[in-house]
Amino acid sequence: ARGGYEALQNELEGDLARLWWRNLGRDDRVVADHGRELRLPFLDENVVSMIANCPIRSICDLTKEDGIGDKKILRQVSISLGLSEKTAYRQKRAMQFGSRSKKYVEVDRSESAIGSRRRKRREAKIKAGARSG
């Protein structure tokens, strides 16, 4: 791992400081837009406080590969609560990848589609300028 435990500690502190305005506001709005309330049990104040006060080496083990050493403490707690080791040691994925939902969302990124969008935007600007002038 680049930078080792000290760099990781600094990055985690920065992530935690930014989490509230960078991710959670957006996530809450998206979920609320669908008439639901976002539940984040791992972000419970007591859980966050406990983890933040743990030595970094009890949280993760950088000598082990991803899926083993990352999120070490959460994996250990999960197993102690009855989750199978196979499940506890699954590699973390971003939600859109972990849920496999990305394969259902098709986006046309071909050059013709991109050019078409640019052309439409340019034409809209020209029309808007003609109307205001």
C-alpha positions as CSV (number, residue, x, y, z in Angstrom):
1,A,0.0,0.0,0.0
2,R,1.4,3.4,-1.0
3,G,2.1,5.5,2.1
4,G,1.4,2.7,4.5
5,Y,-0.8,3.0,7.6
6,E,-0.1,6.7,8.3
7,A,-1.3,7.7,4.8
8,L,-4.3,5.5,5.1
9,Q,-5.2,7.0,8.5
10,N,-5.0,10.5,7.0
11,E,-7.1,9.4,4.0
12,L,-9.8,7.9,6.3
13,E,-9.9,11.0,8.4
14,G,-10.4,13.1,5.2
15,D,-13.1,10.7,3.9
16,L,-15.0,10.9,7.2
17,A,-14.8,14.7,7.2
18,R,-16.1,15.0,3.6
19,L,-18.6,12.2,3.8
20,W,-21.5,14.3,5.1
21,W,-21.4,16.9,2.3
22,R,-19.9,14.9,-0.5
23,N,-21.9,11.7,-0.4
24,L,-24.7,11.5,2.1
25,G,-26.6,14.6,1.0
26,R,-26.7,13.3,-2.5
27,D,-27.6,9.8,-1.5
28,D,-30.3,11.0,0.9
29,R,-31.9,13.2,-1.9
30,V,-31.9,10.3,-4.4
31,V,-33.5,7.9,-1.9
32,A,-36.0,10.5,-0.6
33,D,-37.0,11.3,-4.2
34,H,-38.3,7.7,-4.3
35,G,-40.3,8.2,-1.1
36,R,-37.9,6.2,1.1
37,E,-35.6,7.0,4.0
38,L,-31.9,6.1,3.8
39,R,-30.7,3.7,6.5
40,L,-26.9,3.4,7.1
41,P,-26.2,1.2,10.1
42,F,-22.4,1.4,9.7
43,L,-22.7,5.2,10.0
44,D,-24.4,5.1,13.4
45,E,-22.7,7.6,15.6
46,N,-21.6,4.9,18.1
47,V,-20.2,2.7,15.3
48,V,-18.3,5.6,13.7
49,S,-17.0,6.8,17.0
50,M,-15.8,3.3,18.0
51,I,-14.1,2.7,14.7
52,A,-12.5,6.2,14.6
53,N,-10.9,5.5,18.0
54,C,-9.5,2.1,17.1
55,P,-5.9,1.8,16.1
56,I,-5.6,1.6,12.3
57,R,-4.0,-1.8,12.5
58,S,-7.1,-3.3,14.1
59,I,-9.3,-1.8,11.4
60,C,-7.3,-3.3,8.5
61,D,-4.2,-5.3,7.6
62,L,-2.3,-3.9,4.7
63,T,-0.1,-7.0,4.5
64,K,-3.1,-9.0,3.3
65,E,-4.9,-8.9,-0.1
66,D,-8.1,-7.0,-0.7
67,G,-11.1,-9.0,0.6
68,I,-9.0,-10.2,3.4
69,G,-7.1,-7.3,5.0
70,D,-9.4,-4.4,4.1
71,K,-12.3,-3.8,6.5
72,K,-10.7,-6.4,8.8
73,I,-12.6,-5.3,11.9
74,L,-16.0,-5.3,10.1
75,R,-15.3,-8.7,8.6
76,Q,-14.4,-10.1,12.0
77,V,-17.5,-8.6,13.7
78,S,-19.7,-9.9,10.8
79,I,-18.4,-13.5,11.4
80,S,-18.9,-13.2,15.1
81,L,-22.5,-12.2,14.5
82,G,-23.1,-15.3,12.3
83,L,-22.3,-14.2,8.8
84,S,-20.5,-16.9,6.8
85,E,-16.8,-16.4,6.2
86,K,-17.4,-16.7,2.5
87,T,-19.8,-13.8,2.6
88,A,-17.8,-11.8,5.2
89,Y,-14.7,-11.9,3.0
90,R,-16.3,-11.0,-0.3
91,Q,-14.5,-8.2,-2.0
92,K,-16.3,-4.8,-1.5
93,R,-17.7,-3.3,-4.7
94,A,-19.4,0.0,-5.4
95,M,-23.1,-0.3,-5.2
96,Q,-23.7,0.0,-8.9
97,F,-21.3,-2.9,-9.4
98,G,-22.0,-5.0,-6.3
99,S,-25.7,-5.1,-7.1
100,R,-25.0,-5.9,-10.7
101,S,-27.4,-3.1,-11.7
102,K,-24.9,-1.4,-14.0
103,K,-25.4,-4.1,-16.6
104,Y,-29.1,-3.0,-16.8
105,V,-28.3,0.6,-17.5
106,E,-27.2,1.2,-21.0
107,V,-25.6,4.4,-22.1
108,D,-24.8,5.2,-25.7
109,R,-21.3,6.5,-25.6
110,S,-20.6,6.1,-29.3
111,E,-19.1,9.1,-31.1
112,S,-22.2,9.7,-33.2
113,A,-24.3,9.9,-30.0
114,I,-21.8,12.3,-28.4
115,G,-21.6,14.4,-31.5
116,S,-25.4,14.5,-31.7
117,R,-25.7,15.7,-28.1
118,R,-23.1,18.4,-28.7
119,R,-24.8,19.5,-31.9
120,K,-28.2,19.7,-30.1
121,R,-26.7,21.8,-27.3
122,R,-25.1,24.2,-29.8
123,E,-28.3,24.5,-31.8
124,A,-30.3,25.2,-28.6
125,K,-27.8,28.0,-27.7
126,I,-28.1,29.5,-31.2
127,K,-31.9,29.4,-30.9
128,A,-31.9,30.9,-27.5
129,G,-29.6,33.7,-28.6
130,A,-31.8,34.4,-31.6
131,R,-34.8,34.7,-29.4
132,S,-33.2,37.1,-26.9
133,G,-31.6,39.2,-29.6
